[in-house]
Amino acid sequence: MAHLGFDAPEPPSFDADIQDVIQTFYLVARGRSYTEGKPLPISVKNITDVVSVHPIDVPRSVLDSIIFELDNLVLDEVAENNKKAADKA
């Protein structure tokens, strides 16, 4: 970008803990339970099952809070998409 006369933006910083949390969420979500085709919320047991095999250095209370918040975002998006699909039908 410098050769075009633009300042190059700073690259994003890499945070291993955040990467570990994202990877843990991905693994936990892969084991999510469903009922009648609808995703159920992630449980403490789901998280425990993953971190017992793939431990990370993030304190468990922090990890649980982040994973539950990410899960809420995912479930809200699924509900919104389902509502939109039902409205179109």
Buried (B, 14 or more C-beta within 10 A) or exposed (E): EEEEEEEEEEEEEEEEEEEBBBEBBEBBBEEBEEEEEEBEEBBEEBBEBBBEEEEBEBEEEEBBEBBBEBBEEBBEEEEEEEEEEEEEE
